Amino acid sequence: MASVLNISAYRFTPIADPAGLREVLRERADAGGLKGTILLAEEGINLFLAGPADAVRGFVDALRADERFAALTTKESWSDDQPFRKMLVKVKREIIRMDRPTVVPADGRAPAVTPVTLQRWLEQGHDDDGREVVMLDTRNAFEVDYGTFADAVDWRIDRFTQFPDAVASHRDELAGKTVVSFCTGGIRCEKAAIVLREAGVEAYQLEDGILGWFEQMGGAHWEGDCFVFDQREALTPALQIMDPVATRRL
């Protein structure tokens, strides 16, 4: 049985002193024998950790004891081996870079749709108001090539900072439709859905992203695997490591 617990989590919340918090979290992670990456910025926290289950969950429990992170939710998967080489804790300008300082999810997130509701919409071919549903992949092109939702819109962006300009270019194509933006764990969609709504698009974000969909719905309406930013490379809808001889989605 796989013995290494892998988690991803994020939270948009004001952090006045990310540099000071960096030292605290680095010491705590090292003490637990954890590896991975934690990104801190004044806008929040974004983390990917792996290690023994008790140590990982203990780290998360301690983090949630801080009221800024009390609502932190995690996505879990398992592996036989440690997928990270080292433990990094970095202070950044943004925990997910978009270069749009006016987009502040902590001030109010765009509405989200749960996997259960989205499953119903996809099965019936429209949302509950009869509008066409468009699945919009907000990830970079190389990630999309590993797998995505069936018939999803993919603007072939190379980095997330290009997303706002892509919205401006394709806005008219989305008029009158219900757009569900999605990404790996949900963090990019927090900003993407805000940008879409500011452009006048009826947009929602998929709650907990692709990994949350896999947890609840498995591979329904999904084609391929899901790229992850560690040595596992990609996960199947069963949240298992991708078959190394598998072919990416064309």
DALIN-V979071 format. One record per residue. RES is the residue in one small letter. PHI is phi in radians with two decimals (999 if undefined). NEAR is the number of other C-alpha atoms within 10 Angstrom. D_CENTER is the distance of its C-alpha to the mean C-alpha in Angstrom with 1 decimal. Layout:
RES_PHI_NEAR_D_CENTER, RES_PHI_NEAR_D_CENTER
//
This chain:
m_999_6_26.2, a_-1.01_10_23.1, s_-2.03_13_23.4, v_-1.78_18_20.4, l_-1.54_22_17.6, n_-1.93_23_14.1, i_-2.29_21_11.5, s_-2.27_20_8.2, a_-2.83_20_8.0, y_-2.68_25_8.2, r_-2.73_20_10.9, f_-1.47_23_12.4, t_-2.76_18_16.1, p_-1.09_16_19.1, i_-2.16_16_20.1, a_-1.24_12_23.7, d_-2.31_12_24.2, p_-1.08_19_21.1, a_-1.15_16_23.7, g_-1.16_11_25.5, l_-1.14_15_22.4, r_-0.96_19_21.6, e_-1.14_13_24.9, v_-1.09_11_24.5, l_-1.24_16_21.2, r_-1.12_17_22.4, e_-1.10_11_25.6, r_-1.17_17_23.9, a_-1.16_23_21.6, d_-1.09_13_24.7, a_-1.11_11_26.8, g_-1.57_15_24.6, g_1.20_13_24.5, l_-1.59_22_20.7, k_-2.31_22_19.1, g_2.53_22_15.8, t_-2.41_20_14.4, i_-2.12_23_14.1, l_-1.87_21_13.7, l_-2.15_25_15.7, a_-2.65_24_16.8, e_-1.10_18_18.8, e_-1.56_22_15.8, g_2.66_23_14.1, i_-2.34_25_12.5, n_-2.44_19_9.5, l_-2.44_18_10.5, f_-2.36_21_10.8, l_-2.32_24_14.2, a_-2.58_26_16.6, g_2.87_25_20.2, p_-1.04_16_22.6, a_-0.97_16_21.2, d_-1.08_11_23.5, a_-1.21_18_22.6, v_-1.13_21_18.9, r_-1.20_15_19.3, g_-1.14_15_22.1, f_-1.08_18_20.0, v_-1.13_19_17.4, d_-1.06_14_20.5, a_-1.14_13_22.1, l_-1.15_16_19.1, r_-1.21_15_19.1, a_-1.18_11_22.8, d_-1.42_10_22.1, e_-1.02_10_22.0, r_-1.16_16_19.3, f_-2.05_19_16.8, a_-1.06_14_18.6, a_-1.66_12_15.9, l_-1.06_16_13.1, t_-2.02_15_11.5, t_-2.09_18_10.5, k_-1.89_16_9.4, e_-1.95_16_12.4, s_-2.63_19_14.0, w_-2.20_19_17.3, s_-2.55_18_19.2, d_-1.33_11_22.8, d_-2.17_14_22.4, q_-1.21_22_20.6, p_-1.49_20_17.9, f_-2.02_20_18.2, r_-1.49_10_21.4, k_-2.66_11_21.5, m_-1.89_18_20.1, l_-2.07_18_18.9, v_-2.22_21_18.5, k_-2.13_16_18.3, v_-1.76_18_19.0, k_-2.19_17_17.5, r_-1.24_13_18.3, e_-2.41_18_14.6, i_-1.41_23_11.6, i_-2.50_21_9.9, r_-1.34_14_13.0, m_-2.24_17_14.2, d_1.06_13_17.8, r_-2.26_12_18.3, p_-1.07_10_19.6, t_-1.36_7_20.5, v_-1.55_17_16.9, v_-2.22_16_16.5, p_-1.01_20_14.0, a_-1.13_13_16.0, d_-1.48_9_18.9, g_2.61_11_17.6, r_-1.45_17_14.4, a_-1.22_19_14.8, p_-1.10_16_15.5, a_-1.98_19_13.1, v_-2.06_17_14.2, t_-1.37_16_14.0, p_-0.99_20_14.0, v_-1.09_11_17.7, t_-1.16_13_18.5, l_-1.09_20_16.7, q_-1.01_16_18.5, r_-1.11_13_21.7, w_-1.05_18_21.2, l_-1.19_16_20.6, e_-1.18_12_23.6, q_-1.54_11_25.9, g_1.50_13_24.9, h_-2.92_17_24.3, d_-1.40_19_23.0, d_-1.26_11_25.3, d_-1.80_8_27.2, g_1.45_12_27.9, r_-1.48_14_25.7, e_-1.08_17_24.2, v_-1.78_20_20.5, v_-1.98_19_18.6, m_-1.53_24_15.2, l_-2.01_24_13.8, d_-1.45_23_11.4, t_-1.66_25_10.1, r_-1.46_24_9.4, n_-1.24_18_12.4, a_-0.98_15_15.4, f_-1.16_13_15.6, e_-1.22_22_12.2, v_-1.03_25_13.4, d_-1.14_17_16.6, y_-1.36_23_15.5, g_2.83_20_14.7, t_-2.86_26_13.5, f_-1.18_18_14.8, a_-1.00_12_18.6, d_1.14_12_19.9, a_-1.18_18_16.7, v_-1.41_15_17.4, d_-2.35_16_16.4, w_-1.53_19_17.8, r_0.99_18_17.9, i_-1.39_18_16.5, d_-1.68_13_16.7, r_-2.71_14_14.6, f_-1.14_18_12.5, t_-1.10_14_15.7, q_-1.45_15_17.3, f_-1.07_23_15.3, p_-1.00_17_17.6, d_-1.17_12_20.6, a_-1.13_14_19.4, v_-1.07_18_19.1, a_-1.05_12_22.7, s_-1.31_11_23.9, h_-1.95_11_22.7, r_-0.97_14_22.9, d_-1.11_12_26.2, e_-1.19_10_24.8, l_-1.75_19_22.6, a_-1.04_12_25.4, g_1.35_13_26.3, k_-2.05_17_23.2, t_-1.68_20_20.3, v_-1.79_25_17.1, v_-1.94_24_13.8, s_-1.49_28_11.0, f_-2.51_29_7.9, c_-2.67_26_5.1, t_-1.07_23_3.8, g_-2.07_21_2.0, g_1.94_22_3.2, i_-1.18_22_4.4, r_-1.15_22_6.1, c_-1.19_30_7.3, e_-1.04_29_8.8, k_-1.49_23_11.0, a_-1.05_28_11.3, a_-1.17_27_12.8, i_-1.14_22_15.1, v_-1.08_22_16.4, l_-1.07_23_17.1, r_-1.18_15_18.9, e_-1.11_13_20.8, a_-1.52_15_22.0, g_1.58_14_23.3, v_-1.59_21_20.9, e_-1.33_17_20.4, a_-2.06_28_16.6, y_-2.24_26_14.2, q_-1.90_28_10.5, l_-1.30_28_9.4, e_-1.02_24_9.2, d_1.19_27_6.6, g_1.15_22_5.2, i_-1.11_22_7.1, l_-1.13_26_7.6, g_-1.16_20_8.9, w_-1.09_24_11.0, f_-1.03_20_12.3, e_-1.06_17_13.4, q_-1.71_13_15.3, m_-2.08_17_16.3, g_1.08_16_16.4, g_-1.68_17_17.0, a_-1.01_15_18.4, h_1.12_14_18.2, w_-1.93_19_16.1, e_-2.18_17_17.8, g_1.70_23_17.3, d_-2.10_28_14.7, c_-2.24_26_11.1, f_-1.12_21_11.1, v_-2.27_16_9.8, f_-1.57_12_11.0, d_-2.68_14_13.9, q_-1.21_12_17.3, r_-1.26_17_16.3, e_1.30_15_15.2, a_-2.73_22_13.8, l_-2.05_21_13.6, t_-1.39_20_15.6, p_-1.05_23_14.9, a_-1.50_15_16.9, l_1.07_19_14.4, q_-1.89_15_17.2, i_-1.13_20_17.6, m_-1.04_20_18.4, d_-1.02_11_22.2, p_-1.08_9_23.2, v_-1.73_6_25.6, a_-1.18_10_23.3, t_-1.68_11_23.3, r_-1.16_14_20.3, r_-1.10_12_20.1, l_-1.44_8_22.7
//
